[in-house]
Amino acid sequence: MNSLIENFIQFSGTLPENICLVAVSKNKQVSAIESIYKSGHRIFGENRVQELVNKAQDLPSDIDWHMIGHLQTNKVKYIAPFVSLIQSVDSLKLLRVIDKEALSNSRIIRCLLQIHIADEETKYGLDKSELIQLLESDDFSRLKHVRIDGLMGMATFTDDQEKVRKEFKSLKHVFDDIKQKYFYKNEYFNQLSMGMSSDYKLALEEGSTMIRIGSMIFGESK
């Protein structure tokens, strides 16, 4: 595992200081996560609720767990007691459930609203009109136990770098517009989560503040 730690330190050392690095640990062994943890890193991301719950039980309690995969409303209750950030909020219905479960756990749960920027229909997320409709709804104004810290998006999985750049650029424009119109008084609305192992450099160039990195840290899944 020494090589894993060395690889992580080498990679994280190439990033600007103000960038939040989420180590995507889906399908990775607890021992591998422990190695990254021992290097001093505390922010890990999971795609599946059951895997997230199991790992949270087996690993140190000071880990900041991010839910980055599609989240079903009936699964929110399992992660509500401890999740640090839910990056994949793609509907008002889901946000209402998170608010309810946060209240039950006497917490305020930090969230990112997921925006659909890719050509691929399989990816989740709101378009800009749906995002505005959500933010202007009476239901949203009544939510007191969620905090919207920013936006998240996933670009099309393609070798066309200019296409990916264009999608990231469009998300940054949405982020800037939404911040100015709806969150200009809120300093915490400052996270733009975009960029993964294959495209994080483009994402950083286009204004990402948070990147989700799996294979470049842990290696390719077998």
BAFI-3210 file (N, C-alpha, C; in Angstrom, 3 decimals, decimal comma, padded with zeros to 6 digits):
// residues 222
n [1|2|3|4|5|6|7|8|9|10|11|12|13|14|15|16|17|18|19|20|21|22|23|24|25|26|27|28|29|30|31|32|33|34|35|36|37|38|39|40|41|42|43|44|45|46|47|48|49|50|51|52|53|54|55|56|57|58|59|60|61|62|63|64|65|66|67|68|69|70|71|72|73|74|75|76|77|78|79|80|81|82|83|84|85|86|87|88|89|90|91|92|93|94|95|96|97|98|99|100|101|102|103|104|105|106|107|108|109|110|111|112|113|114|115|116|117|118|119|120|121|122|123|124|125|126|127|128|129|130|131|132|133|134|135|136|137|138|139|140|141|142|143|144|145|146|147|148|149|150|151|152|153|154|155|156|157|158|159|160|161|162|163|164|165|166|167|168|169|170|171|172|173|174|175|176|177|178|179|180|181|182|183|184|185|186|187|188|189|190|191|192|193|194|195|196|197|198|199|200|201|202|203|204|205|206|207|208|209|210|211|212|213|214|215|216|217|218|219|220|221|222]
n.u [000,804|002,161|002,870|000,448|-000,122|002,040|001,430|-000,946|-000,114|001,631|-000,110|-002,060|-000,415|-000,083|-002,218|-003,994|-004,005|-006,515|-008,400|-010,887|-010,431|-012,030|-011,748|-012,635|-013,982|-015,436|-016,156|-013,706|-011,387|-011,599|-009,100|-007,561|-008,679|-008,062|-005,305|-005,061|-006,316|-004,480|-002,525|-003,394|-005,628|-009,148|-011,564|-013,907|-015,649|-018,655|-020,705|-022,869|-025,451|-025,556|-022,940|-021,629|-022,700|-021,788|-018,982|-018,656|-019,222|-017,082|-014,806|-012,781|-014,471|-014,125|-014,055|-015,072|-017,786|-018,921|-021,823|-022,033|-023,301|-026,363|-029,212|-031,773|-034,991|-035,934|-033,660|-032,364|-032,602|-030,749|-028,218|-028,447|-027,787|-025,018|-023,732|-021,594|-021,773|-024,154|-023,894|-025,469|-028,127|-031,043|-033,684|-036,628|-038,268|-036,498|-034,905|-036,725|-037,117|-034,556|-034,384|-036,370|-035,298|-032,935|-033,895|-034,965|-032,631|-031,543|-029,909|-028,290|-028,083|-025,624|-025,770|-025,347|-026,709|-027,474|-026,629|-027,650|-025,479|-024,396|-024,469|-025,370|-028,143|-028,332|-027,235|-027,985|-029,785|-030,717|-032,046|-031,371|-033,750|-035,386|-033,896|-034,122|-036,867|-037,095|-035,625|-037,179|-039,506|-042,187|-042,014|-039,250|-038,386|-039,293|-037,693|-035,608|-033,543|-031,634|-028,734|-027,728|-024,824|-023,709|-023,193|-023,208|-021,883|-021,636|-019,618|-019,949|-018,901|-016,308|-013,756|-013,546|-012,224|-012,856|-015,603|-016,133|-014,941|-016,634|-019,021|-018,342|-017,797|-020,327|-021,664|-020,284|-021,123|-023,846|-023,618|-022,429|-024,459|-026,658|-025,660|-025,391|-028,060|-029,606|-028,148|-026,488|-026,097|-025,119|-022,317|-021,552|-022,408|-020,446|-019,256|-018,323|-018,660|-017,036|-015,450|-013,500|-011,328|-010,657|-011,055|-010,423|-008,496|-009,322|-011,698|-010,761|-009,539|-011,766|-013,033|-013,745|-014,176|-014,065|-013,087|-013,701|-012,085|-011,112|-009,839|-007,270|-006,195|-006,669|-006,241|-007,312|-010,557|-010,987]
n.v [-001,208|001,149|002,248|003,172|005,281|006,939|007,482|008,884|011,157|012,278|012,874|014,601|016,667|018,062|019,689|022,847|024,807|025,607|023,837|021,398|018,059|015,134|011,899|009,251|006,387|004,167|000,733|000,082|-001,441|-001,414|-001,312|000,015|002,546|003,228|003,536|005,882|007,588|007,572|009,125|011,589|012,544|013,300|013,358|011,544|009,895|008,194|006,081|004,422|003,786|001,641|000,667|002,951|003,287|000,914|001,246|003,584|002,672|001,039|002,566|005,433|007,961|010,615|011,036|012,804|012,097|011,972|011,746|010,826|009,570|008,693|009,244|007,619|008,448|006,811|005,899|007,855|008,109|006,361|007,470|009,974|010,472|010,920|011,760|014,015|015,683|015,817|015,362|014,946|015,959|016,007|016,768|018,455|016,911|014,990|016,717|017,620|015,289|014,882|017,137|016,536|014,181|015,217|016,960|015,032|014,010|016,097|017,864|019,961|019,361|019,500|020,231|019,724|020,884|018,919|019,356|018,784|018,416|016,941|015,121|012,592|010,657|009,000|010,156|011,922|014,859|018,371|020,652|024,082|025,597|023,981|024,060|026,777|026,884|025,190|026,642|028,905|028,026|027,705|025,568|025,084|027,364|026,843|024,927|024,119|022,625|021,867|022,838|024,633|024,348|024,701|023,709|020,708|018,738|016,435|015,843|014,859|011,558|011,331|011,531|013,948|016,784|019,513|019,514|018,604|020,688|022,793|021,984|022,081|024,809|025,861|025,021|026,464|029,024|028,830|028,397|030,860|032,643|031,726|032,013|034,796|035,642|034,235|033,470|035,473|036,590|034,575|033,205|030,570|029,335|028,268|026,187|024,372|021,489|019,697|017,566|014,696|011,801|011,559|014,055|016,182|018,206|019,942|020,727|022,146|024,273|025,552|026,514|024,839|023,984|021,743|018,437|015,069|012,255|009,055|006,656|007,709|007,917|005,484|003,580|001,683|000,131|-003,345]
n.w [000,000|000,236|-002,199|-003,110|-001,362|-002,005|-004,665|-004,341|-002,876|-004,688|-006,820|-005,587|-004,924|-007,251|-007,567|-007,401|-004,378|-003,417|-004,302|-003,819|-003,243|-003,925|-003,082|-004,889|-003,837|-004,569|-004,915|-003,868|-001,601|001,996|003,185|001,269|001,296|003,904|003,678|002,114|003,875|005,982|004,912|005,420|004,169|004,043|002,691|001,002|-001,674|-002,540|-004,630|-004,179|-001,846|000,079|000,092|000,940|003,545|004,798|004,662|006,120|008,651|009,140|009,037|010,168|012,121|011,488|008,795|005,921|004,229|000,931|-000,984|-004,210|-006,266|-008,073|-006,120|-004,494|-003,157|-001,082|000,091|001,437|004,221|005,313|005,063|006,082|008,857|008,926|006,523|004,781|002,522|-000,034|-003,300|-005,484|-005,946|-007,628|-007,906|-006,673|-005,126|-004,030|-002,540|-000,641|000,845|001,863|003,485|005,378|006,572|007,560|009,518|011,263|012,239|013,553|012,097|009,627|006,308|003,897|000,428|-003,134|-006,166|-008,888|-012,231|-015,547|-018,091|-020,110|-023,280|-023,021|-022,261|-020,127|-017,928|-014,928|-013,731|-013,475|-015,916|-016,880|-016,752|-015,173|-012,842|-012,074|-011,707|-009,499|-007,537|-007,273|-006,216|-003,819|-002,106|-001,939|-000,579|001,918|003,020|005,628|006,632|004,882|003,035|000,308|-001,306|-003,772|-007,224|-009,249|-011,924|-014,719|-017,463|-020,941|-021,750|-023,616|-026,197|-027,319|-026,643|-026,840|-026,820|-024,230|-022,790|-023,567|-022,351|-019,615|-019,441|-019,913|-017,624|-015,674|-016,338|-015,722|-012,959|-012,108|-012,822|-011,316|-008,740|-008,569|-008,836|-006,954|-004,690|-003,770|-001,291|000,206|001,385|001,481|-000,825|-002,925|-004,258|-007,070|-008,472|-010,678|-012,976|-013,412|-013,272|-015,989|-017,114|-015,459|-015,613|-017,646|-016,425|-014,192|-015,486|-016,415|-014,195|-012,041|-008,586|-007,133|-007,483|-008,563|-008,043|-008,966|-010,373|-010,906|-008,455|-007,003|-008,943|-011,828|-011,754|-011,176]
ca.u [000,000|003,012|002,824|-000,832|000,062|002,958|000,691|-001,900|000,619|002,156|-001,220|-002,653|000,557|-000,151|-003,448|-003,988|-004,324|-007,916|-009,270|-011,312|-010,242|-012,846|-011,200|-013,787|-013,552|-016,408|-015,598|-012,359|-011,312|-011,414|-007,660|-007,054|-009,141|-007,267|-003,992|-005,209|-006,638|-003,244|-001,722|-003,959|-006,820|-010,373|-012,787|-014,095|-016,941|-019,231|-021,834|-023,986|-025,787|-025,186|-021,480|-021,277|-023,054|-020,880|-017,643|-018,702|-019,213|-015,792|-013,700|-012,816|-015,666|-013,841|-014,078|-016,170|-018,316|-019,744|-022,632|-021,862|-024,101|-027,804|-029,763|-033,220|-035,570|-036,108|-032,350|-031,803|-032,590|-029,595|-027,000|-028,746|-027,134|-023,573|-023,152|-021,084|-022,281|-024,835|-023,577|-026,289|-029,535|-031,530|-035,111|-037,189|-038,772|-035,370|-034,486|-037,696|-036,854|-033,309|-034,739|-037,118|-034,385|-032,000|-034,628|-035,054|-031,304|-031,112|-028,777|-028,470|-027,282|-025,103|-026,115|-025,118|-027,738|-026,836|-027,082|-027,397|-024,744|-023,885|-025,379|-025,842|-029,414|-028,224|-026,794|-029,069|-029,574|-031,685|-031,610|-031,380|-035,127|-035,833|-033,166|-034,743|-038,196|-036,885|-035,169|-038,234|-040,715|-042,528|-041,506|-037,828|-038,225|-039,681|-036,717|-034,762|-032,521|-030,663|-027,996|-027,224|-023,458|-023,247|-023,699|-022,379|-022,237|-020,750|-019,522|-020,070|-017,727|-015,870|-012,391|-013,647|-011,894|-013,552|-016,985|-016,093|-014,677|-017,849|-020,006|-017,889|-017,953|-021,756|-022,020|-019,736|-022,008|-025,050|-023,213|-022,259|-025,767|-027,489|-025,090|-025,703|-029,495|-030,298|-027,307|-025,459|-025,879|-024,686|-020,914|-021,347|-022,675|-019,152|-018,685|-018,677|-018,065|-016,977|-014,147|-013,134|-009,963|-010,425|-011,259|-010,330|-007,654|-010,215|-012,638|-010,057|-009,348|-013,060|-013,560|-014,141|-013,585|-014,105|-012,964|-014,011|-011,032|-011,052|-008,794|-005,952|-005,729|-006,737|-006,030|-008,533|-011,311|-010,777]
ca.v [000,000|002,330|002,835|003,873|006,552|007,750|007,908|009,906|012,370|012,847|013,460|015,734|017,748|018,803|020,472|024,139|024,661|025,902|022,831|020,291|016,759|014,032|010,607|008,380|005,082|003,116|-000,582|-000,067|-002,097|-000,555|-001,164|001,034|003,838|003,483|004,022|007,294|008,271|007,722|010,192|012,845|012,926|013,001|013,499|010,389|009,866|006,895|006,129|003,583|004,016|000,527|000,650|004,111|002,986|-000,122|001,794|004,561|001,914|000,358|003,509|006,486|008,810|011,980|011,103|013,543|011,261|012,615|010,891|011,421|008,837|008,932|008,922|007,406|009,061|005,835|005,552|009,027|007,915|005,564|008,279|011,273|010,735|011,179|012,212|015,378|016,432|015,069|016,115|014,504|016,314|016,284|017,058|019,059|015,793|014,454|017,749|017,611|014,119|015,158|018,100|015,793|013,282|016,064|017,385|013,867|013,786|017,381|018,307|020,621|018,578|020,260|019,603|020,359|020,582|018,322|019,937|017,915|019,156|015,992|014,629|011,255|010,659|008,161|010,978|012,613|016,269|019,382|021,662|025,389|026,019|023,200|024,585|028,046|026,554|024,652|027,693|029,900|027,384|027,906|024,404|025,288|028,422|026,319|023,944|024,745|021,697|021,613|024,028|024,457|024,877|024,905|022,863|019,594|018,245|015,467|016,059|013,687|010,684|011,377|012,001|015,284|017,700|020,789|019,281|018,561|022,052|023,580|021,599|022,653|026,257|026,157|024,837|027,602|030,156|028,610|028,621|032,296|033,284|031,327|032,639|036,226|035,900|033,567|033,180|036,520|036,880|033,350|032,897|029,122|028,877|028,526|024,942|023,899|020,156|019,138|017,016|013,377|011,429|011,712|015,414|017,157|019,351|020,858|021,261|023,167|025,433|026,206|027,087|023,879|024,124|020,421|017,374|013,737|011,461|007,662|005,787|008,315|007,708|004,087|002,679|001,246|-000,970|-004,627]
ca.w [000,000|000,215|-003,531|-003,204|-000,658|-002,809|-005,845|-003,914|-002,507|-005,929|-007,575|-004,873|-004,936|-008,514|-007,594|-006,710|-002,951|-003,093|-004,924|-002,963|-003,888|-003,415|-003,487|-005,173|-003,323|-004,912|-005,261|-003,320|-000,306|003,160|003,413|000,352|001,826|005,108|003,261|001,740|005,133|006,758|004,307|005,906|003,408|004,795|001,882|000,126|-002,345|-002,886|-005,555|-003,748|-000,442|000,951|000,202|001,759|004,936|005,299|004,841|007,211|009,899|009,293|008,928|011,188|012,106|011,037|007,336|005,295|003,156|-000,082|-001,844|-005,530|-007,235|-008,059|-004,803|-004,437|-001,959|000,005|000,650|002,119|005,679|005,735|005,094|006,709|010,144|008,912|005,249|004,845|001,378|-001,088|-004,514|-006,616|-005,758|-008,979|-007,918|-005,466|-004,328|-003,272|-001,594|000,463|001,681|002,590|004,525|006,404|007,288|008,298|010,717|012,158|012,816|014,123|011,297|008,338|005,363|002,760|-000,845|-004,418|-007,154|-010,064|-013,494|-016,698|-019,131|-021,110|-024,314|-022,659|-021,539|-018,926|-016,801|-014,251|-013,471|-013,862|-016,870|-016,218|-016,475|-014,015|-011,690|-011,692|-011,183|-008,150|-006,625|-007,094|-005,703|-002,400|-001,363|-001,671|000,424|003,232|003,478|006,647|007,125|003,818|002,631|-001,053|-001,336|-005,140|-008,297|-009,714|-013,246|-015,372|-018,902|-021,807|-021,781|-025,007|-026,420|-027,904|-025,558|-026,985|-026,388|-022,768|-022,340|-023,788|-021,335|-018,347|-019,535|-019,774|-016,215|-014,936|-016,604|-014,908|-011,573|-011,879|-012,952|-010,173|-007,541|-008,580|-008,736|-005,852|-003,530|-003,652|000,131|000,869|001,099|001,385|-002,193|-003,548|-004,767|-008,406|-008,556|-012,038|-013,309|-012,901|-013,668|-017,429|-017,628|-014,374|-015,981|-018,353|-015,440|-013,408|-016,354|-016,618|-012,964|-011,004|-007,249|-006,502|-008,473|-008,054|-008,672|-008,535|-010,949|-010,846|-007,085|-006,607|-010,060|-012,519|-011,127|-011,842]
c.u [000,845|002,957|001,535|-000,734|000,954|002,255|-000,275|-001,193|001,149|001,045|-001,762|-001,718|000,548|-001,339|-003,271|-004,494|-005,808|-008,898|-009,588|-011,217|-011,097|-012,265|-012,358|-013,391|-014,536|-015,675|-014,186|-012,415|-011,098|-009,925|-007,051|-007,455|-008,340|-005,885|-004,043|-005,507|-005,365|-002,322|-002,236|-005,224|-008,093|-011,644|-012,868|-015,512|-017,368|-020,464|-023,071|-024,186|-025,292|-023,682|-020,997|-021,543|-022,081|-019,483|-017,603|-018,660|-017,832|-014,596|-013,837|-013,964|-015,397|-013,701|-015,293|-016,641|-019,195|-020,527|-022,620|-022,683|-025,576|-028,400|-031,274|-033,761|-035,671|-034,791|-031,749|-031,634|-031,352|-028,311|-027,194|-028,027|-025,689|-023,015|-022,750|-021,663|-022,948|-024,693|-024,607|-027,784|-030,108|-033,037|-035,534|-037,724|-037,672|-034,935|-035,435|-037,448|-035,574|-033,575|-035,447|-036,189|-033,330|-032,641|-034,697|-033,736|-030,707|-029,866|-029,232|-027,527|-026,909|-025,364|-025,570|-026,263|-027,062|-027,480|-026,698|-026,733|-024,288|-024,939|-026,045|-027,101|-029,344|-027,788|-027,990|-028,780|-030,691|-031,149|-031,804|-032,796|-035,700|-035,165|-033,807|-036,128|-038,099|-036,557|-036,247|-039,513|-040,932|-041,982|-040,041|-037,618|-038,550|-038,674|-035,703|-033,598|-031,621|-029,977|-027,401|-025,877|-022,941|-023,886|-022,702|-022,825|-021,204|-020,785|-019,720|-018,775|-017,291|-014,413|-012,368|-013,465|-012,635|-015,019|-017,070|-015,880|-015,930|-018,900|-019,628|-018,090|-019,420|-022,208|-021,490|-020,609|-023,292|-024,750|-023,124|-023,601|-026,645|-026,972|-025,486|-027,183|-030,132|-029,465|-026,251|-025,171|-025,255|-023,255|-020,683|-021,673|-021,423|-018,502|-019,229|-017,932|-018,147|-015,554|-013,877|-011,752|-009,663|-010,467|-011,048|-009,495|-008,475|-011,179|-011,995|-009,854|-010,641|-013,740|-014,032|-013,445|-013,461|-014,038|-013,145|-013,093|-010,989|-009,833|-007,406|-005,356|-005,600|-006,351|-007,371|-009,208|-011,108|-012,089]
c.v [001,270|003,033|003,620|005,244|007,484|008,311|009,035|011,226|013,076|013,539|014,702|016,936|018,572|019,761|021,835|023,975|024,814|024,898|021,720|018,987|015,712|012,734|009,621|006,940|003,962|001,867|-000,802|-000,683|-001,067|-000,300|-000,093|002,427|004,209|004,032|005,499|008,121|008,547|008,795|011,566|013,280|012,472|013,001|012,372|010,391|008,465|007,071|005,394|003,688|002,889|000,448|001,807|003,841|001,975|000,443|002,811|003,874|001,337|001,300|004,644|007,477|010,230|012,093|011,918|012,737|012,083|011,543|011,524|010,714|009,180|008,410|008,796|007,935|008,076|005,404|006,692|008,777|007,172|006,401|009,615|011,506|011,204|011,800|013,686|016,249|015,478|015,883|015,929|014,779|016,780|016,524|017,706|017,967|015,212|015,452|017,798|016,445|014,322|016,118|017,407|014,919|014,068|016,562|016,251|013,600|015,063|017,919|019,251|019,910|019,449|019,492|020,420|019,969|020,098|018,850|019,018|018,735|018,258|015,642|013,318|011,323|009,870|008,965|011,765|014,104|017,157|020,193|023,027|025,845|025,266|023,681|025,869|027,801|026,025|025,784|028,729|029,322|027,696|026,770|024,598|026,310|027,933|025,316|024,609|023,856|021,169|022,936|023,775|025,158|025,117|023,937|021,753|019,199|017,277|015,686|014,744|012,880|010,547|011,830|013,413|016,329|019,025|020,676|019,293|019,961|022,928|023,266|022,147|024,172|026,646|026,014|025,984|028,837|030,038|028,898|030,118|033,023|033,000|031,972|034,104|036,490|035,355|033,409|034,263|036,889|035,703|032,987|031,404|028,581|029,163|027,281|024,600|022,597|019,650|018,709|015,704|013,022|011,735|013,157|016,517|018,380|020,393|021,522|022,368|024,443|026,234|026,616|026,127|024,197|022,779|019,358|016,012|012,736|010,053|006,943|006,386|008,230|006,225|003,100|002,268|000,111|-002,245|-005,357]
c.w [000,000|-001,133|-003,740|-002,541|-001,470|-004,033|-005,495|-003,610|-003,750|-006,713|-006,886|-004,856|-006,209|-008,563|-006,920|-005,269|-002,645|-003,689|-003,938|-003,749|-003,187|-003,964|-003,651|-004,898|-003,627|-005,379|-004,737|-001,920|000,809|003,397|002,506|000,821|003,063|004,749|002,889|002,979|005,938|006,175|004,732|005,193|004,130|003,948|000,860|-000,444|-002,711|-003,771|-005,050|-002,239|000,451|001,158|001,078|003,239|005,537|005,580|005,983|008,569|010,192|009,360|009,946|011,010|011,624|009,521|006,889|004,080|002,223|-000,843|-003,226|-006,604|-007,122|-006,749|-004,878|-003,119|-000,798|000,641|001,486|003,616|006,169|005,845|005,815|008,037|010,038|007,636|005,345|003,731|000,405|-002,367|-005,621|-006,426|-007,089|-009,055|-006,610|-004,543|-003,450|-002,204|-000,391|001,411|002,487|003,738|005,695|007,241|008,077|009,595|011,732|012,864|013,421|013,422|010,195|007,377|004,164|001,457|-002,012|-005,339|-008,426|-011,337|-014,645|-017,802|-020,275|-022,147|-023,899|-021,800|-020,239|-017,711|-016,237|-014,161|-013,989|-015,036|-016,213|-015,875|-015,281|-012,730|-011,182|-011,094|-009,751|-007,174|-006,336|-006,503|-004,219|-001,552|-001,002|-000,560|001,829|003,796|004,411|007,099|006,018|003,500|001,256|-001,173|-002,748|-006,106|-008,626|-011,110|-013,777|-016,871|-019,657|-021,777|-023,234|-025,077|-026,995|-026,796|-025,643|-026,573|-024,865|-022,207|-022,460|-022,720|-019,960|-018,330|-019,337|-018,324|-015,362|-015,146|-015,788|-013,440|-011,260|-011,892|-011,732|-008,888|-007,456|-008,306|-007,460|-004,576|-003,277|-002,199|000,879|000,469|000,888|-000,005|-003,026|-004,143|-006,148|-008,632|-009,990|-012,321|-012,612|-013,470|-015,124|-017,911|-016,585|-014,744|-016,738|-017,369|-014,604|-014,224|-016,518|-015,312|-011,896|-009,678|-006,552|-007,597|-007,803|-008,759|-008,092|-009,066|-010,869|-009,442|-006,774|-007,699|-010,671|-011,765|-011,916|-012,008]
res [m|n|s|l|i|e|n|f|i|q|f|s|g|t|l|p|e|n|i|c|l|v|a|v|s|k|n|k|q|v|s|a|i|e|s|i|y|k|s|g|h|r|i|f|g|e|n|r|v|q|e|l|v|n|k|a|q|d|l|p|s|d|i|d|w|h|m|i|g|h|l|q|t|n|k|v|k|y|i|a|p|f|v|s|l|i|q|s|v|d|s|l|k|l|l|r|v|i|d|k|e|a|l|s|n|s|r|i|i|r|c|l|l|q|i|h|i|a|d|e|e|t|k|y|g|l|d|k|s|e|l|i|q|l|l|e|s|d|d|f|s|r|l|k|h|v|r|i|d|g|l|m|g|m|a|t|f|t|d|d|q|e|k|v|r|k|e|f|k|s|l|k|h|v|f|d|d|i|k|q|k|y|f|y|k|n|e|y|f|n|q|l|s|m|g|m|s|s|d|y|k|l|a|l|e|e|g|s|t|m|i|r|i|g|s|m|i|f|g|e|s|k]
***
